[in-house]
């Protein structure tokens, strides 16, 4: 099978279900951003040494493929297709991980500047890309284009998780938070 089809050479692509849309369509932006996020999660996994974090990040990547599949699907044809779903347990799982990490982290007293270690910085980049994906999904909703509500909820919680994870990676590596000290 060839990776290239030439079908998109004029600037359109197919959603799952066959509907053709411009490559600039908001739906394409949304799942393209989720794909970008998934790539950054892979990079983050390559940079961390903790085996448990690697396992969690692999699960997150799996869920992001679920999110991408949901977003890439023509909503009018989705009921007849076998697209995996997110579950409430996916959300509570991230929440439990954050709670566990927060048990060993110092309480935050200010905004935190990204940096101090490649894995910390990469977690922050992933967090930012996750927020962008969430904004694209909200934009879909605002344009009355269907997006599964669980997708937005998952992306919201995932960005929170990535923030806490960035601090936890710092903790594991002996890198303190870098508090923002605004100029007055």
Secondary structure, DSSP 8 states (H G I E B T S, - for coil): --S--STTTTSEEE-BTS-EEETTSHHHHHHHHHHHHHHHHHHHHHH---HHHHHHHHHHHHHHHHHHHHHHB-TTTGGGS------HHHHHHHHHHHHHHHTTS----S-EES-SSHHHHHHHHHHHHHHHHHHHHHHHHHTT----HHHHHHHHHHHHHHHHHHHHHHHHTT---EE-----
